[in-house]
Amino acid sequence: MQLDLRNAMHSKLQRMDFAGLDQMPTGQLVARANSDSTLVQGLLNYLPNVSGNVLSMVLSLGVMVCLSPLLAVVSLVMVPALFAVAYRMRWLVFPATWDAQQREGDIVQIVDEDVNGVRVVKAFGQEQRELERVADASGVLYGAQLRAVRLQARYQPLLQAIPSFGQVAVLALGGWLAIRHDLSLGTFLAFSTYVAQLLAPARQMAGLLVVAQQARAGVDRIFQLLDRPPPPSPMPPTPSSWGSSGARSSSRTSASATAPGRTSAGQAVARRS
């Protein structure tokens, strides 16, 4: 997938005209080809493990419903809570990740300009100025990435803790029902085992939600390049212009052809006389 994205971006750049290439900074192109495609690949690496865990989760829930529908409903209460936190997180993690990727492209752009124009920088003695530019851009990048990490540190532990809260609620209710003899001890132990098996898939789903927001920022930046309109094709000449030019050329040809004829006729008359 990462190779396909890079090949698609390369093909898009090959079809762009010079005016469109001048509008795309080199650093942003490099960041899209490297960092953004790596974020997308990180999301795709999650999918095989998550798909297997989702299957086991569905089977476990089916058995839990057969054992105790009440406890199964209580265990499913964590699902709306996960989606609520994920919905809140998507409005914060996505812009922070997008901004961090943009700042990384700015640093790559400055380094590319300095490397390609090293003779100009040395000729005008601007080494210190360029070092300060790189240092300032690196500081901005550090702040952007630190902001993204802080948001992830705030929401990712919460997403991973919600399944644990659901397990505590199931164990508390199941123990109370077992004490009242409304639920057999064997059913309670089997149910608690299935609930414990749900923790790992639920935590992986929580991690997938965080990685998905990062990959979304990378995909958005990549398709900003791929969705750019193609360069306008040159307009072919119209048939009316063909006719007018052909008429003008034919008239010029006939005029040039008749002029020598008239001259030769005049010479013939002169010779007869």
TITILO-177299 format. One line per field, with one value per residue (C-alpha): chain; residue in one letter; x, y, z. Coordinates in nm, 2 decimals, always signed. Example, Ala and Ser with C-alpha at 12.3 -4.5 7.8 and 13.67 -1.06 7.14 Angstrom:
chain	A;A $
resn	A;S $
x	+1.23;+1.37 $
y	-0.45;-0.11 $
z	+0.78;+0.71 $
% end
This chain:
chain	A;A;A;A;A;A;A;A;A;A;A;A;A;A;A;A;A;A;A;A;A;A;A;A;A;A;A;A;A;A;A;A;A;A;A;A;A;A;A;A;A;A;A;A;A;A;A;A;A;A;A;A;A;A;A;A;A;A;A;A;A;A;A;A;A;A;A;A;A;A;A;A;A;A;A;A;A;A;A;A;A;A;A;A;A;A;A;A;A;A;A;A;A;A;A;A;A;A;A;A;A;A;A;A;A;A;A;A;A;A;A;A;A;A;A;A;A;A;A;A;A;A;A;A;A;A;A;A;A;A;A;A;A;A;A;A;A;A;A;A;A;A;A;A;A;A;A;A;A;A;A;A;A;A;A;A;A;A;A;A;A;A;A;A;A;A;A;A;A;A;A;A;A;A;A;A;A;A;A;A;A;A;A;A;A;A;A;A;A;A;A;A;A;A;A;A;A;A;A;A;A;A;A;A;A;A;A;A;A;A;A;A;A;A;A;A;A;A;A;A;A;A;A;A;A;A;A;A;A;A;A;A;A;A;A;A;A;A;A;A;A;A;A;A;A;A;A;A;A;A;A;A;A;A;A;A;A;A;A;A;A;A;A;A;A;A;A;A;A;A;A;A;A $
resn	M;Q;L;D;L;R;N;A;M;H;S;K;L;Q;R;M;D;F;A;G;L;D;Q;M;P;T;G;Q;L;V;A;R;A;N;S;D;S;T;L;V;Q;G;L;L;N;Y;L;P;N;V;S;G;N;V;L;S;M;V;L;S;L;G;V;M;V;C;L;S;P;L;L;A;V;V;S;L;V;M;V;P;A;L;F;A;V;A;Y;R;M;R;W;L;V;F;P;A;T;W;D;A;Q;Q;R;E;G;D;I;V;Q;I;V;D;E;D;V;N;G;V;R;V;V;K;A;F;G;Q;E;Q;R;E;L;E;R;V;A;D;A;S;G;V;L;Y;G;A;Q;L;R;A;V;R;L;Q;A;R;Y;Q;P;L;L;Q;A;I;P;S;F;G;Q;V;A;V;L;A;L;G;G;W;L;A;I;R;H;D;L;S;L;G;T;F;L;A;F;S;T;Y;V;A;Q;L;L;A;P;A;R;Q;M;A;G;L;L;V;V;A;Q;Q;A;R;A;G;V;D;R;I;F;Q;L;L;D;R;P;P;P;P;S;P;M;P;P;T;P;S;S;W;G;S;S;G;A;R;S;S;S;R;T;S;A;S;A;T;A;P;G;R;T;S;A;G;Q;A;V;A;R;R;S $
x	+0.00;+0.28;+0.45;+0.13;+0.07;+0.43;+0.39;+0.06;+0.22;+0.51;+0.28;+0.08;+0.40;+0.51;+0.18;+0.19;+0.31;+0.59;+0.35;+0.18;+0.52;+0.63;+0.33;+0.42;+0.71;+0.97;+0.96;+0.59;+0.62;+0.89;+0.69;+0.38;+0.59;+0.76;+0.59;+0.23;+0.25;+0.41;+0.11;-0.12;+0.09;+0.08;-0.30;-0.30;-0.06;-0.33;-0.60;-0.50;-0.48;-0.80;-0.99;-0.91;-0.99;-1.32;-1.42;-1.33;-1.52;-1.84;-1.82;-1.76;-2.06;-2.28;-2.19;-2.23;-2.58;-2.67;-2.53;-2.68;-2.85;-2.85;-2.48;-2.42;-2.61;-2.41;-2.08;-2.20;-2.25;-1.88;-1.94;-2.13;-1.87;-1.59;-1.76;-1.83;-1.47;-1.35;-1.59;-1.45;-1.09;-1.13;-1.18;-0.86;-0.61;-0.67;-0.58;-0.29;-0.14;-0.20;-0.03;+0.27;+0.31;+0.29;+0.57;+0.78;+0.74;+0.85;+1.18;+1.25;+1.18;+1.43;+1.70;+1.64;+1.68;+2.00;+2.15;+2.07;+2.17;+2.47;+2.70;+2.46;+2.44;+2.82;+2.87;+2.65;+2.77;+2.42;+2.52;+2.41;+2.08;+2.00;+2.09;+1.85;+1.58;+1.63;+1.64;+1.32;+1.14;+1.26;+1.12;+0.78;+0.78;+0.87;+0.58;+0.33;+0.44;+0.43;+0.07;-0.02;+0.14;-0.03;-0.37;-0.30;-0.18;-0.51;-0.75;-0.57;-0.55;-0.92;-1.01;-0.81;-0.96;-1.33;-1.32;-1.18;-1.47;-1.71;-1.54;-1.57;-1.94;-2.00;-1.81;-1.99;-2.34;-2.26;-2.13;-2.44;-2.66;-2.46;-2.49;-2.87;-2.87;-3.01;-2.70;-2.51;-2.15;-2.03;-2.22;-2.06;-1.71;-1.76;-1.90;-1.60;-1.36;-1.53;-1.53;-1.15;-1.11;-1.28;-1.03;-0.75;-0.96;-1.13;-0.79;-0.67;-0.98;-0.90;-0.55;-0.69;-0.91;-0.60;-0.39;-0.69;-0.69;-0.32;-0.36;-0.66;-0.43;-0.18;-0.44;-0.59;-0.24;-0.17;-0.50;-0.44;-0.17;-0.35;-0.67;-0.51;-0.67;-0.47;-0.29;-0.51;-0.44;-0.36;-0.66;-0.64;-0.69;-1.05;-1.16;-1.24;-0.87;-0.77;-0.99;-0.88;-0.51;-0.56;-0.74;-0.47;-0.19;-0.38;-0.43;-0.06;+0.04;-0.19;-0.06;+0.30;+0.21;+0.04;+0.30;+0.56;+0.30;+0.22;+0.58;+0.64;+0.33;+0.46;+0.80;+0.63;+0.44;+0.75;+0.94;+0.66;+0.66 $
y	+0.00;+0.24;+0.16;+0.22;+0.56;+0.66;+0.55;+0.73;+1.05;+1.01;+0.96;+1.27;+1.48;+1.35;+1.47;+1.82;+2.12;+2.35;+2.61;+2.35;+2.21;+2.56;+2.58;+2.26;+2.30;+2.02;+1.97;+1.91;+1.66;+1.47;+1.47;+1.33;+1.06;+0.95;+1.05;+1.06;+0.73;+0.57;+0.68;+0.51;+0.19;+0.19;+0.18;-0.10;-0.30;-0.29;-0.44;-0.81;-0.84;-0.64;-0.85;-1.17;-1.01;-0.88;-1.23;-1.37;-1.08;-1.15;-1.52;-1.44;-1.20;-1.47;-1.71;-1.44;-1.36;-1.73;-1.75;-1.43;-1.17;-0.91;-0.93;-0.92;-0.60;-0.45;-0.55;-0.38;-0.05;+0.03;+0.04;+0.37;+0.51;+0.42;+0.58;+0.90;+0.94;+0.86;+1.11;+1.38;+1.27;+1.30;+1.67;+1.72;+1.45;+1.49;+1.87;+1.83;+1.54;+1.73;+2.04;+1.83;+1.68;+2.02;+2.15;+1.85;+1.94;+2.30;+2.17;+1.95;+2.24;+2.46;+2.19;+2.13;+2.50;+2.52;+2.21;+2.31;+2.67;+2.62;+2.82;+3.12;+3.09;+3.08;+3.36;+3.60;+3.48;+3.37;+3.05;+3.17;+3.30;+2.96;+2.78;+3.01;+2.93;+2.56;+2.59;+2.80;+2.56;+2.27;+2.44;+2.49;+2.12;+2.01;+2.21;+2.07;+1.71;+1.77;+1.89;+1.58;+1.35;+1.53;+1.48;+1.11;+1.07;+1.22;+1.01;+0.68;+0.57;+0.66;+0.45;+0.16;+0.21;+0.20;-0.18;-0.23;-0.03;-0.25;-0.56;-0.42;-0.35;-0.71;-0.87;-0.66;-0.73;-1.10;-1.14;-0.98;-1.21;-1.51;-1.42;-1.40;-1.73;-1.57;-1.68;-2.01;-1.99;-2.18;-1.94;-1.65;-1.79;-1.87;-1.52;-1.36;-1.56;-1.44;-1.08;-1.11;-1.23;-0.92;-0.68;-0.74;-0.68;-0.38;-0.22;-0.29;-0.12;+0.18;+0.19;+0.16;+0.46;+0.67;+0.54;+0.59;+0.97;+0.99;+0.80;+1.02;+1.33;+1.15;+1.04;+1.40;+1.54;+1.28;+1.33;+1.70;+1.62;+1.34;+1.54;+1.85;+1.92;+1.82;+2.10;+2.25;+2.10;+2.35;+2.43;+2.30;+2.55;+2.59;+2.49;+2.86;+2.95;+2.67;+2.80;+3.16;+3.06;+2.82;+3.09;+3.34;+3.10;+2.99;+3.36;+3.43;+3.12;+3.22;+3.57;+3.45;+3.21;+3.46;+3.73;+3.53;+3.44;+3.80;+3.88;+3.61;+3.71;+4.07;+3.95;+3.75;+4.05;+4.26;+4.00;+3.98;+4.36 $
z	+0.00;+0.09;-0.24;-0.43;-0.27;-0.36;-0.72;-0.75;-0.62;-0.86;-1.15;-1.05;-1.03;-1.38;-1.53;-1.37;-1.56;-1.44;-1.30;-1.08;-0.96;-0.86;-0.63;-0.45;-0.20;-0.22;+0.16;+0.16;-0.13;+0.06;+0.38;+0.20;+0.04;+0.36;+0.68;+0.56;+0.38;+0.69;+0.90;+0.65;+0.66;+1.04;+1.02;+0.77;+1.00;+1.27;+1.05;+1.04;+1.43;+1.48;+1.23;+1.42;+1.75;+1.62;+1.52;+1.87;+2.03;+1.83;+1.93;+2.29;+2.30;+2.15;+2.42;+2.69;+2.56;+2.59;+2.95;+3.09;+2.87;+3.16;+3.21;+2.83;+2.81;+3.10;+2.92;+2.60;+2.78;+2.72;+2.35;+2.34;+2.59;+2.35;+2.06;+2.26;+2.36;+2.00;+1.86;+2.09;+2.02;+1.64;+1.66;+1.85;+1.74;+1.37;+1.35;+1.58;+1.37;+1.05;+1.19;+1.30;+0.96;+0.80;+1.02;+0.94;+0.57;+0.64;+0.80;+0.50;+0.27;+0.45;+0.45;+0.07;+0.00;+0.20;+0.04;-0.31;-0.26;-0.04;-0.27;-0.25;+0.13;+0.16;-0.10;+0.10;+0.44;+0.56;+0.74;+1.08;+0.95;+0.79;+1.11;+1.30;+1.05;+1.10;+1.47;+1.48;+1.25;+1.46;+1.77;+1.61;+1.50;+1.85;+1.99;+1.73;+1.80;+2.18;+2.14;+1.95;+2.20;+2.49;+2.33;+2.27;+2.63;+2.74;+2.54;+2.47;+2.84;+2.88;+2.58;+2.72;+3.07;+2.96;+2.89;+3.24;+3.39;+3.20;+3.34;+3.70;+3.64;+3.51;+3.80;+4.05;+3.91;+3.85;+4.21;+4.35;+4.14;+4.24;+4.61;+4.56;+4.38;+4.07;+3.89;+3.93;+4.04;+3.73;+3.50;+3.68;+3.65;+3.28;+3.22;+3.39;+3.18;+2.86;+2.98;+3.05;+2.69;+2.57;+2.73;+2.48;+2.17;+2.32;+2.40;+2.05;+1.92;+2.14;+2.00;+1.64;+1.70;+1.79;+1.49;+1.26;+1.34;+1.26;+0.94;+0.85;+0.86;+0.64;+0.38;+0.37;+0.29;+0.03;-0.15;-0.15;-0.40;-0.59;-0.63;-0.78;-1.12;-1.42;-1.62;-1.90;-2.24;-2.52;-2.74;-3.10;-3.38;-3.50;-3.85;-3.92;-3.86;-4.08;-4.37;-4.33;-4.32;-4.62;-4.82;-4.74;-4.84;-5.16;-5.26;-5.20;-5.40;-5.69;-5.69;-5.69;-5.96;-6.19;-6.16;-6.34;-6.61;-6.68;-6.71;-6.95;-7.16;-7.17;-7.28;-7.56;-7.69;-7.68;-7.88;-8.15;-8.18 $
% end
